[in-house]
């Protein structure tokens, strides 16, 4: 049952946050601030100095009443003393304000710098994560943690920590001053504080859980925005007339976000209303208690309680109210921020699945001959790692768990059950193939045969579960990731272009490349003339994901990019599929240039494009079932390759897939 202060009276144990749970997070935040310990020390000095100056005001007030205006000996007001005391009282706020300006500058510098460090560390760590992590996590969820969560803790790093210290020092100084003035009145003022502290901790636990839910909801909204407002998402919605449903999906997530924001804002409001009411009526209670003390009815300290003491005490008590309230509120903010820090640290604590072994060999690119071998390789796609806040909410209903991994659907056994490479769920099963230096090796087979998976193992996008992938005789797991990345280039079926100029997209492979080198790569990729036909030439903006260019233009830019990189090993993943005849011819000519003097592994959809391959591997159900040249494989009419060739030739005769005339005339006897 909820308490009158907006706190669940009996929280489930798994939803309670103890001080012990918070300590590791606090220690990590402290380490984040460690490089800035010197400016932080100056901030602390400034805070203590400002609080000390403010604590002098009540004593000056008592001196003004008891010695300057109404001397306790009954004499006339002492105007000289009054002038000096008033001057000091006016000077103290000026000094405190000047100290506050310097304190705010240091605090803002430290907080924003630490936040920039955190954001940079998080981005750097995400760059190290394996491909499987990104296929299992929504881009919007990652963006939300990088932007929204880090921004959510910004106040803690810039203002909250200083506010806690400042108000703590102020409250401590005020408490000491109150005890010096009158311990009896101090007891009356603070009698209910233990109760308020307990209630504040309970409010904080609830706020923390709500903050986590709010950020998860915000992640969902960011993911919807990223999906629906991308070029691909807008195009898909328009093609299938789903714009209205996308709006409804966003509005539903928006309503949930609003509801959580309201709940978070209202949690603890009743508690603070009670605290404020207590502090508001405390001066009246102080006057009442003073009357009883002065008349001797309480029998304690009547001789020390002067009019100046009462005025100074109530002034001090009113000054104590605001720091205490701020301290309670800011403590709640810290508890709320702990939820955000935990979400950020969840990502930072993820260990990349693909890492370098100790003493890994850095293989110079110029020394790589380019011999690639898959030796008895077995592989199954890993299960996606689940994180709080990354659950996939279906656009058609309730949350459905983690998003798709991007791997082929399999009937893998549940986690924890042993599985042999020959059992269901394996993408590759005991695959062995060799690409000698300078050879063009083709992988063919039906969809889901494991062709792309096999090529992903060469640059270590994934690690094998059995067997080994070798480059020039070295297990790729024994090579440094940088040297392996330099040695292997890839052109995918759907090349990715950044929103930038054509020049920048080509130069992404070598940022230090000269204009001549970029142009030479573009010429070799058969795209230079097309680029120069644009009004802006190489400075033409490609648009998001290259949507301002045709498929063939994007493909040739991707080839130019890999030619500029000039790797000894090149992987082509169906680089000519879904292109018209003329564009395919241009791309094919570019690929022929790209494959010269380097080892090339090509995944072929159109078999006519790999007739000249040195060796062709036919794959099915994650296995290599045939190996040979085009002529050798066609010699077995019952083989997989021959059957695929006949099937494509038959479709070509019917005009079904846009083959070239050469392919239409080839092997007519079949």
Long-range contacts (C-beta under 8 A, 24 or more apart in sequence): 3-202, 4-270, 5-199, 5-202, 5-203, 5-268, 5-270, 5-271, 5-274, 6-203, 6-206, 6-266, 6-267, 6-268, 6-269, 6-270, 6-271, 7-199, 7-202, 7-203, 7-205, 7-206, 7-267, 7-268, 7-271, 8-206, 11-205, 11-206, 15-205, 15-209, 16-205, 17-204, 17-205, 17-208, 17-209, 17-335, 17-338, 22-335, 22-338, 25-338, 25-341, 25-342, 25-345, 26-338, 28-341, 28-345, 29-156, 29-341, 32-114, 32-117, 32-118, 32-157, 33-110, 33-114, 33-157, 33-161, 35-117, 36-110, 36-113, 36-114, 39-106, 39-109, 39-110, 40-106, 40-110, 42-102, 42-106, 43-103, 43-106, 43-107, 43-110, 43-162, 43-165, 44-165, 46-99, 46-100, 46-102, 46-103, 46-106, 47-103, 47-162, 47-165, 47-166, 47-169, 48-169, 49-99, 50-96, 50-99, 50-100, 50-103, 50-166, 51-166, 51-169, 51-170, 51-172, 51-173, 52-173, 53-92, 53-95, 53-96, 53-99, 54-92, 54-96, 54-170, 54-173, 54-319, 55-170, 55-173, 55-174, 55-176, 55-177, 56-92, 57-89, 57-92, 57-315, 57-319, 58-177, 58-181, 58-312, 58-313, 58-315, 58-316, 58-319, 59-177, 59-312, 60-85, 60-88, 60-89, 60-92, 61-89, 61-308, 61-311, 61-312, 61-315, 62-181, 62-306, 62-308, 62-309, 62-311, 62-312, 63-308, 64-89, 64-308, 65-306, 65-307, 65-308, 65-311, 65-312, 66-306, 66-307, 66-308, 66-309, 67-308, 70-307, 70-308, 72-306, 103-162, 107-158, 107-159, 107-161, 107-162, 108-158, 110-157, 110-158, 111-154, 111-157, 111-158, 111-159, 111-161, 112-154, 112-157, 112-158, 114-157, 115-150, 115-153, 115-154, 115-157, 115-158, 118-150, 118-153, 118-344, 119-146, 119-150, 121-348, 122-146, 122-150, 122-344, 122-347, 122-348, 125-347, 125-348, 125-350, 126-347, 128-352, 129-350, 129-352, 129-353, 130-352, 130-353, 130-354, 130-461, 130-462, 131-406, 131-456, 131-461, 131-462, 132-353, 132-381, 132-382, 132-384, 132-405, 132-406, 132-407, 132-462, 133-350, 133-352, 133-353, 133-384, 133-385, 135-384, 135-404, 135-405, 135-406, 135-407, 136-384, 136-385, 136-402, 136-403, 136-404, 136-405, 136-406, 137-384, 137-387, 137-390, 137-402, 137-403, 138-219, 138-223, 138-226, 138-227, 138-390, 138-392, 138-403, 139-223, 139-226, 140-219, 140-220, 140-222, 140-223, 140-224, 140-225, 140-226, 140-227, 141-219, 141-220, 141-222, 141-223, 141-389, 141-390, 143-222, 143-226, 144-215, 144-218, 144-219, 144-222, 144-223, 144-389, 145-219, 145-343, 145-344, 145-347, 145-389, 147-222, 148-215, 148-218, 148-219, 148-222, 149-215, 149-340, 149-343, 149-344, 150-344, 152-211, 152-215, 152-337, 152-340, 153-337, 153-340, 153-341, 153-344, 155-333, 155-337, 156-333, 156-334, 156-337, 160-330, 160-333, 160-334, 160-337, 163-326, 163-327, 163-330, 164-327, 164-330, 164-331, 164-334, 166-323, 167-323, 167-324, 167-326, 167-327, 167-330, 168-327, 170-319, 170-320, 170-323, 171-320, 171-323, 171-324, 171-327, 174-316, 174-319, 174-320, 174-323, 175-320, 177-316, 178-313, 178-316, 178-317, 178-320, 181-309, 181-312, 181-313, 181-316, 182-301, 182-304, 182-305, 182-309, 182-313, 183-301, 184-289, 184-293, 184-298, 184-300, 184-301, 185-286, 185-289, 185-290, 185-313, 188-282, 188-285, 188-286, 188-289, 189-282, 189-286, 189-317, 189-320, 192-278, 196-271, 196-275, 196-328, 199-271, 200-268, 200-271, 200-328, 200-331, 200-332, 203-267, 203-268, 203-271, 203-332, 204-331, 204-332, 204-335, 204-336, 205-335, 206-267, 206-268, 207-264, 207-267, 207-268, 207-332, 207-335, 207-336, 208-335, 208-336, 208-338, 208-339, 209-339, 210-260, 210-263, 210-264, 210-267, 210-336, 211-264, 211-336, 211-337, 211-339, 211-340, 212-339, 212-340, 212-342, 212-343, 212-388, 212-389, 213-260, 214-257, 214-260, 214-261, 214-264, 215-339, 215-340, 215-343, 215-389, 216-388, 216-389, 216-391, 217-253, 217-256, 217-257, 217-260, 218-257, 219-389, 219-390, 220-253, 220-256, 220-393, 221-250, 221-253, 221-254, 221-257, 224-249, 224-250, 224-253, 225-250, 230-544, 230-545, 231-543, 231-544, 231-545, 231-547, 232-545, 245-395, 249-395, 253-393, 264-336, 268-332, 272-325, 272-328, 272-329, 275-324, 275-325, 275-328, 276-321, 276-325, 279-317, 279-321, 279-324, 279-325, 282-317, 282-321, 283-314, 283-317, 283-318, 286-310, 286-313, 286-314, 286-317, 287-314, 343-388, 343-389, 346-387, 346-388, 347-387, 350-385, 350-387, 353-382, 353-463, 354-460, 354-461, 354-462, 354-463, 354-481, 356-480, 356-481, 357-477, 357-478, 360-478, 360-479, 360-480, 360-481, 361-474, 361-478, 361-479, 361-480, 361-483, 362-479, 362-480, 362-482, 362-483, 363-471, 363-472, 363-474, 363-479, 363-480, 363-483, 363-484, 363-487, 364-483, 365-483, 365-486, 365-487, 365-567, 365-568, 368-471, 368-472, 368-487, 368-568, 368-569, 369-437, 369-472, 369-568, 370-435, 370-437, 370-438, 370-471, 370-472, 370-487, 370-568, 370-569, 370-598, 370-599, 371-434, 371-435, 371-436, 371-437, 371-470, 371-471, 371-472, 371-473, 371-599, 372-434, 372-435, 372-441, 372-458, 372-469, 372-470, 372-471, 372-569, 372-599, 372-601, 373-432, 373-433, 373-434, 373-435, 373-469, 373-470, 374-431, 374-432, 374-433, 374-434, 374-454, 374-457, 374-467, 374-469, 374-470, 375-432, 375-467, 375-468, 375-469, 375-470, 376-430, 376-431, 376-432, 376-466, 376-467, 376-468, 377-428, 377-430, 377-431, 377-432, 377-454, 377-457, 377-464, 377-466, 377-467, 377-468, 377-469, 378-421, 378-426, 378-428, 378-429, 378-430, 378-431, 378-464, 378-465, 378-466, 378-467, 379-426, 379-427, 379-428, 379-453, 379-457, 379-462, 379-464, 379-465, 379-466, 380-410, 380-412, 380-419, 380-425, 380-426, 380-427, 380-465, 381-405, 381-407, 381-408, 381-410, 381-427, 381-453, 381-462, 382-462, 383-412, 383-415, 407-453, 408-448, 408-453, 421-465, 421-466, 426-622, 427-453, 427-622, 428-453, 428-454, 428-457, 428-464, 428-622, 428-623, 429-621, 429-622, 429-623, 430-466, 430-467, 430-623, 431-467, 431-619, 431-622, 431-623, 431-624, 432-467, 432-624, 433-617, 433-624, 433-627, 435-569, 435-599, 435-600, 435-601, 435-615, 436-599, 436-614, 437-568, 437-599, 438-597, 438-598, 438-599, 439-599, 439-600, 439-614, 439-615, 440-595, 440-600, 440-602, 440-610, 440-612, 440-613, 440-614, 441-599, 441-600, 441-601, 441-602, 441-613, 441-614, 441-615, 441-616, 441-617, 442-601, 442-602, 442-603, 442-604, 442-610, 442-613, 442-615, 442-616, 442-617, 443-601, 443-602, 443-603, 443-604, 443-616, 443-617, 443-619, 444-603, 444-604, 444-607, 444-610, 444-616, 444-617, 444-618, 444-619, 444-641, 444-644, 445-618, 445-619, 445-620, 445-640, 445-644, 446-620, 446-644, 448-621, 449-619, 449-620, 449-621, 449-622, 450-619, 450-621, 450-622, 450-623, 451-603, 451-619, 452-573, 452-603, 453-622, 454-619, 455-490, 455-571, 455-573, 455-601, 455-603, 458-488, 458-569, 458-571, 458-601, 459-484, 459-485, 459-488, 459-490, 459-571, 460-484, 471-569, 486-567, 487-567, 487-568, 487-569, 488-567, 488-569, 488-570, 488-571, 489-562, 489-565, 489-566, 489-567, 489-569, 489-570, 489-571, 490-562, 490-570, 490-571, 490-572, 490-573, 491-555, 491-558, 491-559, 491-562, 491-570, 491-571, 491-572, 491-573, 491-575, 491-591, 491-594, 492-558, 492-573, 492-575, 493-573, 493-574, 493-575, 493-577, 493-578, 495-546, 495-554, 495-555, 495-557, 495-558, 496-545, 496-546, 497-542, 497-545, 497-546, 497-549, 497-554, 497-557, 497-558, 498-542, 499-541, 499-542, 499-543, 499-544, 499-545, 500-541, 500-542, 501-536, 501-538, 501-539, 501-540, 501-541, 501-542, 502-531, 502-534, 502-537, 502-538, 502-539, 502-540, 502-542, 502-557, 503-538, 503-539, 505-542, 505-546, 505-557, 505-561, 506-538, 506-557, 506-560, 506-561, 506-564, 507-564, 508-561, 509-561, 509-562, 509-564, 509-565, 510-564, 510-565, 513-564, 517-564, 518-560, 518-564, 521-560, 521-561, 521-563, 521-564, 522-557, 522-560, 524-560, 524-563, 524-590, 524-593, 524-594, 525-556, 525-557, 525-559, 525-560, 525-563, 525-590, 525-593, 525-594, 526-556, 526-586, 526-587, 526-589, 526-590, 527-553, 527-556, 527-557, 527-559, 527-560, 527-590, 530-556, 550-583, 551-578, 551-579, 551-583, 552-579, 552-580, 552-583, 552-584, 552-586, 552-587, 555-579, 555-583, 555-587, 556-586, 556-587, 556-590, 559-587, 559-590, 559-591, 559-594, 560-590, 562-594, 563-593, 563-594, 567-598, 568-598, 568-599, 569-598, 569-599, 569-600, 569-601, 570-594, 570-595, 570-598, 570-599, 570-600, 570-601, 571-600, 571-601, 571-602, 571-603, 572-600, 572-601, 572-602, 572-603, 573-603, 574-603, 574-604, 574-605, 575-602, 576-605, 576-606, 576-609, 577-605, 577-606, 580-658, 581-658, 581-660, 584-609, 584-660, 585-660, 606-648, 606-657, 606-659, 606-663, 607-641, 607-644, 607-645, 607-648, 607-663, 608-648, 608-659, 608-660, 608-662, 608-663, 608-666, 611-666, 616-641, 618-644, 634-667, 634-670, 637-670, 642-670, 645-670, 646-670
